[in-house]
Amino acid sequence: MSAAITILGQHLLNGVLIGCAYALIAMGLTMIFGVMNIANFAHGEFYMLGGFLAFYLVSLMGLNYFAALPVAVVLVVALAVILQHAIFRRLRDAPMMTTTLVTIGLSIFLEHVALLLWGPQPQSIPTPFPTKPLSFFGVYTTPLYLFCMAVTAALILVGHLLIRRTRMGKAMRATFQNKEASALVGIRIDRIYMYAFAFGAALAAAAGAVLGGFIPVEPTTGGIITLKAFVVVILGGMGSFVGAIVGGLLLGLAEALGAGYMPTGWKDAIGFFAVILVLLFRPEGLFKRV
C-alpha cells in the first residue's frame, strides 16, 4: 500500500470519529429546535459538562470508567430537566431574538460555573485502555479510539431507531410537523418538550463523556461545539435527523482531510465555508425536514 493511500486512510479514520461526535451533538440540537423552535446556543455546554463530570467521577471520586460514563450522562439529563422547567418552558412562544439572548446568557453562565468548579486547565478522562497503538494495513489507531468510535456510532443508531420506531419518537416527529394537530389527537406537548430537551442533552453529554478520554475537555469547549453543531444542522437541514447524521460525518471528514492537506488554521473555516455555499444554493439544507 502506497504512503499516500495510507495517509489518506489515517485522515479518513480520524474524520469518522469526529464526524460521529458531531452527528450525535447535532441530532440533539435539531431535536430541540424541531420540537421547541428554540435555537439553543447553550447546547455545547451539555457536551462540556458531560466530559467534566466524567472526569470528576473517575479522577476525583475513583468511580470505574465504564460506570462513570452513564452516570455523567444521567447527571446532565437531570440538569437539563431542571433547566427545561425553569427556563426553556417559559420560552416556548417567545420571539427568536429573546430565546437566542437567553440561551447565550445560559451558555456564559454554565461556562463560568465550570471555570469555578474545575478551573481553566484542559482535562482528559483517565481510561483503562492501553496506549499501545494498533496497526491495520499501515493505518494506526488505539483501543480508546476504536471504543469511542464504536460507542458514538452505536448511540447514533440507537437515537435514530428511537426517533423512527418508538411511540415517543413518532410523537416527537408529529410534534415537529404540526404542534396543534398533535395536541388535538391527544399528544401531551409539555411532555414531548421535556423528553426532547432531555434526550438532546443526553446525546451531547454522551459525546462529551466518551470523547473526554480522547480529546481534552475545558470550560470554553462548549462555545466551539455549539457552533460546529449549528454548522452540521444547517448543512443537513433544520429538523432532519438523517441530515444531522450525514452532515456530521461530512463535516468531520472535511475537517480531517483539510487538517491533513491544508494549513492547520483552515480546518475550522471549512465548515463555515460549506455553510455559506449551502445557504446560497440550497437554503433548506441537504435533507428535508422530518
ABEGO torsion letter per residue (X at the ends): XBAAAAAAAAAAAAAAAAAAAAAAAAAAAAAAAAAAGBBBAAAAAAAAAAAAAAAAAAAAAGBBAAAAAAAAAAAAAAAAAAAAAAAAAAAAABBAAAAAAAAAAAAAAAAAAAAAAAEABBBBBBBABBABBBBBGGBBBBAAAAAAAAAAAAAAAAAAAAAAABAAAAAAAAAAABAAAAAAAGBBAAAAAAAAAAAAAAAAAAAAAAAAAABBBBAAAAAAAAAAAAAAAAAAEBGBAAAAAAAAAAAAAAAAAAAAABBAAAAAAAAAAAAAAAAAABAAEABBBX
